[in-house]
Amino acid sequence: MNLTRPSSFERCAAGFVAVAIALTWLLPTATAQDKRKNPTSKVFISDVSGEGEIDIGDSIQDLTKKSVYNAQGTIIQTKKADREEDKNKIFSTAVYSNGTGAYYDQDTKVEMKKFAQEPFTPNRVDMDTEPSISQTQAFVARGAVGLCNSKQVAGSSMNYSTAQGSVNIRGKKLVIQANEGETKISMLEGDSTVRAGELDMGGQTLRSGQQAIIRPGRGGAPNQVLIQSIPPSEMAALDDKVAQACMAKKTVYFEVREKKNDSSENTAANGPTAGETGTNNPDAAGNNAPISAFDGNTATNTSSVSVGEIVVIPTVPKELPVAFTVSPALLVTPGGPGSE
C-alpha cells in the first residue's frame, strides 16, 4: 500500500476543522452560562391608587404595591377614571433598576419594548447615578408618564416613543403625554432630543422649561413639531407628576446579589422569584399573588451555580426621627405641684 504523508496545508486545514467542531460544542454552553450570570432588569411597583394591571407576557396581573417584575416586555396600564373628580385618585408609580422613577397617570398604557442592563458597578456610592449601562425603549400608547431619571452613565440610552414621535432622553425630569392626535413632551429639568416620527432623522433639542407638541402632518406630510415655553397654566400639574416619580425613586435602590440556582434550571425547589406567581403565595381570595420585593427564596439544591440577581433594597432615612423623652420633673402628679 502506497501511503503519502499529508502536506502542511492539509494538516492546517484539518486543525481548523477540529477547532470549528470544538467551538460548535462549546459556544452554546458558554452563551447559556453568560445569560444566566447576567442580571435581569427589574421594575418595582412602589405605589398604586385605584386599579391597574401589568402584562408580564404569560399572564396579566393586578398592580400591587411592593411587587417586582422583570422589566423588559412588561405592559403597565392604569384604569380610566369614570368621573372628572376621580382623575387624581387613579395612578401608579414605579422604579426601574437603572434608577428611573416613573409616574403613570389614569388611563395610561406603557409598553417596555426593551430594557437591557449590564452588570452593576460594585461598591458604588453615588445613588443618583444609574448603577450600570442600560438601554431603554418604551412606547406610550396613551396617557401621561412623568419621569425622574438618574444621571446616565456613558453608553446608556433612553428612548420613549408615541404614535406621533419620540424623545431621546438625557435630562432628569420630563412628562410625556400622548393621545390619538397629539404628543406633548414637557422638559422640566435637563435636555433631550425630540423627533417627529421615523422621517425626522435630525430631531430638535428640547431644553428645560420647553414643551414640544407633535402633530400628524396633513395629507400624508411629515409630522410637525412645535417647540414653545411650557404654559404657566400647565406647570403645576406637570410638576406634580414628576414630583411623585421622584418620591418613588427615593423609596428603594437596587443591588446585585449572588443567588444559588439549580444548574438544570429547575426552580421548583426555590419557589417563584419576585414578581412571579406561585402556589405558595395565595392572596386573600385564594389566588396566586405576586411575590413581594422583600420576600426571600432559599435554594436547597446541592447542584447549583452562582447567579447575579437584581434585588430591591428599601432606603433608610438619613436622619432617623428622635424619640421625645418627657422628664419626670415635668410630669403632673395628683396633689402635687401643677395639679388643679
C-alpha positions in Angstrom: 0.0 0.0 0.0 1.4 3.4 -1.0 0.7 5.9 1.7 1.6 9.6 1.3 2.2 11.9 4.2 -0.3 14.8 4.4 1.1 18.2 3.3 1.5 21.2 5.6 -1.7 22.7 4.1 -3.7 19.6 4.7 -2.5 19.4 8.3 -3.5 23.1 8.9 -6.9 22.5 7.3 -7.5 19.5 9.5 -6.6 21.6 12.5 -9.1 24.3 11.6 -11.8 21.8 11.1 -11.1 20.3 14.6 -11.2 23.8 16.2 -14.5 24.6 14.4 -16.1 21.4 15.6 -15.0 22.1 19.2 -16.4 25.6 19.1 -19.8 24.3 17.9 -20.0 22.3 21.2 -18.5 25.0 23.5 -20.2 28.2 22.3 -23.8 27.3 23.1 -22.8 26.3 26.6 -20.8 29.5 27.1 -23.7 31.6 25.9 -26.2 29.9 28.2 -23.9 30.4 31.1 -23.3 34.1 30.3 -27.1 34.5 30.1 -27.6 33.0 33.5 -24.9 35.1 35.1 -26.1 38.4 33.8 -28.8 40.1 36.0 -32.2 40.7 34.5 -33.6 44.3 34.7 -36.3 44.8 37.2 -39.3 47.1 37.9 -40.5 47.8 41.4 -44.2 48.9 41.8 -43.9 51.5 44.6 -47.5 52.7 44.8 -50.9 52.0 43.4 -54.0 54.2 43.8 -57.1 52.8 42.1 -57.0 50.0 39.7 -54.2 49.0 37.3 -52.7 45.9 35.7 -49.4 44.6 34.4 -49.0 42.2 31.5 -45.9 40.1 32.0 -46.2 38.1 28.8 -47.7 34.8 30.1 -50.2 36.4 32.4 -52.0 39.7 33.3 -52.0 40.6 37.0 -53.4 43.4 39.1 -50.8 46.0 40.1 -49.9 45.6 43.8 -47.6 47.7 45.9 -44.1 46.4 46.7 -44.2 43.8 43.9 -41.3 43.2 41.5 -41.2 42.1 37.9 -38.7 41.6 35.1 -38.9 45.0 33.3 -38.4 44.0 29.7 -41.6 43.2 27.9 -44.0 44.4 30.6 -47.1 46.4 29.7 -48.4 48.6 32.5 -52.0 50.0 32.3 -54.0 52.2 34.7 -57.8 52.4 34.7 -59.6 55.4 33.2 -61.5 57.5 35.8 -65.2 57.3 35.5 -65.7 60.9 36.8 -63.7 64.1 36.4 -63.2 64.4 40.1 -61.7 61.0 40.3 -58.9 61.6 37.8 -56.3 62.4 40.5 -57.2 59.4 42.5 -56.1 56.8 39.9 -52.4 56.4 39.3 -49.4 54.2 39.9 -45.7 54.8 40.5 -42.7 52.5 39.7 -38.9 52.4 40.0 -36.7 50.7 37.4 -33.4 49.1 38.2 -31.5 51.8 36.3 -32.8 54.3 38.9 -35.6 55.8 36.9 -38.7 56.7 38.8 -42.0 56.7 36.8 -45.5 58.1 37.4 -48.4 56.7 35.4 -51.5 58.8 35.3 -55.0 57.5 35.0 -55.9 55.9 31.6 -52.2 55.3 30.7 -50.7 52.4 28.8 -46.9 52.0 28.6 -45.1 49.1 26.8 -41.5 48.4 27.8 -40.2 47.2 24.4 -36.6 46.8 25.6 -34.8 47.2 28.9 -31.3 45.8 28.7 -28.9 46.4 31.6 -25.3 45.4 32.2 -23.9 44.1 35.5 -23.8 46.7 38.2 -20.8 48.7 39.2 -19.6 47.2 42.5 -19.3 49.3 45.7 -21.0 52.3 44.1 -21.6 55.3 46.4 -23.4 57.8 44.1 -27.0 56.6 44.2 -28.1 59.4 41.9 -26.2 57.9 39.0 -27.5 54.8 37.3 -25.7 51.7 38.5 -24.7 50.4 35.0 -25.1 50.9 31.3 -28.7 50.4 30.2 -30.8 50.7 27.0 -34.4 51.6 27.3 -37.0 51.6 24.6 -40.6 52.3 25.7 -43.8 53.0 23.9 -46.5 55.3 25.4 -49.7 54.1 23.7 -51.9 56.7 25.6 -52.0 58.7 28.8 -49.3 60.6 30.7 -46.0 59.5 32.1 -43.8 61.5 34.5 -40.2 60.5 34.6 -37.5 61.3 37.2 -34.2 59.8 36.0 -30.8 59.1 37.4 -27.7 60.6 35.8 -26.9 58.3 32.8 -23.5 56.7 32.5 -21.6 56.7 29.3 -23.1 54.3 26.8 -26.7 54.4 28.1 -29.7 55.4 26.1 -33.3 56.0 26.9 -36.0 56.4 24.2 -39.7 56.8 24.7 -41.9 56.9 21.6 -45.6 57.5 20.8 -47.8 57.3 17.7 -46.6 60.7 16.6 -42.9 60.9 17.6 -40.2 60.1 20.1 -37.8 61.6 22.6 -34.2 60.6 23.3 -34.0 61.4 27.0 -30.9 62.8 28.5 -32.4 65.1 31.1 -33.6 64.3 34.6 -37.3 65.4 34.7 -39.9 65.4 32.0 -43.6 64.5 31.3 -44.8 62.6 28.2 -48.5 63.0 27.2 -49.9 61.0 24.3 -53.3 60.6 22.6 -54.6 59.8 19.2 -53.9 63.1 17.6 -51.1 64.7 19.6 -48.0 64.1 21.6 -46.8 66.6 24.2 -43.4 66.4 25.8 -42.6 68.8 28.6 -39.0 69.2 29.8 -38.7 70.3 33.4 -35.0 69.7 34.0 -32.2 68.9 31.6 -32.4 68.5 27.8 -33.5 65.8 25.3 -33.9 65.4 21.6 -37.4 65.1 20.1 -38.2 63.6 16.7 -41.5 63.8 14.7 -41.6 60.2 13.6 -39.3 58.0 11.6 -38.7 60.5 8.8 -37.3 63.1 11.2 -33.7 61.9 11.4 -32.1 65.0 13.0 -34.6 66.0 15.6 -34.7 69.1 17.7 -33.3 69.8 21.1 -35.8 70.3 23.9 -34.4 72.3 26.9 -35.5 73.0 30.5 -38.8 74.9 30.6 -39.7 74.0 27.0 -42.5 71.9 25.6 -42.7 70.0 22.3 -46.0 69.4 20.6 -46.0 66.8 17.8 -49.0 66.5 15.5 -49.6 64.5 12.3 -48.9 66.2 9.0 -51.7 67.0 6.7 -52.3 64.9 3.6 -49.5 62.4 4.3 -46.9 65.1 5.0 -44.3 64.6 7.7 -45.4 65.2 11.3 -44.9 68.7 12.6 -43.1 69.8 15.8 -43.9 73.0 17.7 -41.5 73.9 20.5 -42.7 76.5 22.9 -42.3 77.5 26.6 -44.3 75.4 29.0 -47.6 77.4 29.6 -47.7 78.6 33.2 -51.3 77.1 33.5 -49.8 73.6 32.9 -46.7 73.8 35.1 -48.3 72.9 38.4 -49.9 69.7 37.1 -46.7 68.7 35.3 -44.5 69.4 38.3 -46.8 67.2 40.5 -46.4 64.2 38.1 -42.7 64.5 38.2 -42.6 65.1 41.9 -44.4 61.8 42.5 -42.0 60.0 40.2 -39.1 61.4 42.2 -40.7 60.4 45.5 -41.0 56.8 44.2 -37.4 56.9 43.1 -36.2 57.7 46.7 -38.0 54.7 48.3 -35.7 52.0 47.0 -32.4 51.3 45.4 -31.1 48.2 43.6 -28.1 46.0 44.1 -26.9 42.7 42.6 -26.5 39.7 44.9 -25.5 36.2 44.3 -28.2 33.6 44.3 -27.9 29.8 44.1 -29.8 28.4 41.1 -30.1 24.8 40.1 -27.8 24.1 37.1 -30.6 22.3 35.4 -32.8 25.4 35.7 -35.3 23.7 37.9 -36.8 26.4 40.1 -39.4 24.2 41.9 -37.2 23.9 44.9 -36.5 27.6 45.2 -40.1 28.7 44.6 -41.1 31.7 42.4 -38.9 34.7 42.1 -40.1 38.2 43.0 -42.9 39.4 40.7 -43.9 36.0 39.7 -46.7 33.9 41.0 -46.5 30.6 42.9 -48.7 28.2 44.7 -47.1 29.1 48.0 -48.2 32.7 47.8 -52.0 32.9 47.8 -53.8 36.2 48.3 -56.9 36.8 50.4 -59.1 35.3 47.6 -57.0 32.2 47.3 -55.4 33.2 44.0 -51.7 33.3 43.5 -50.3 36.8 44.1 -47.1 38.5 43.1 -44.2 37.9 45.4 -43.2 41.0 47.4 -39.9 42.6 46.7 -38.7 41.9 50.2 -39.6 38.1 50.2 -36.6 35.9 50.0 -36.0 32.5 48.5 -33.6 29.9 49.9 -32.1 27.4 47.5 -32.0 23.8 48.6 -30.4 22.2 45.6 -26.8 20.9 46.0 -26.0 21.1 42.3 -26.1 24.9 41.7 -24.3 27.8 40.2 -23.9 31.4 41.4 -26.2 33.7 39.5 -26.3 37.5 39.8 -29.8 38.7 40.7 -31.0 42.3 41.0 -32.7 42.8 44.3 -34.7 45.7 45.7 -33.5 47.3 48.9 -35.7 49.9 50.8 -33.9 53.1 51.6 -33.5 54.3 55.2 -33.9 58.0 56.0 -30.5 59.7 56.6 -31.9 61.3 59.8 -34.0 58.9 61.9 -36.7 60.5 64.0 -35.6 61.4 67.5 -37.8 60.0 70.3 -39.2 62.6 72.5 -38.5 61.9 76.2 -40.5 63.6 79.0 -38.6 64.5 82.1 -40.1 63.1 85.3 -39.9 66.6 86.7 -42.5 67.8 84.2 -45.0 65.1 85.0 -48.0 66.3 86.9 -48.9 64.0 89.8 -52.2 64.1 91.7 -52.0 66.6 94.6 -48.6 67.7 93.5 -47.3 71.0 92.0 -49.2 71.9 88.8 -52.3 69.9 89.7 -55.6 71.6 90.0 
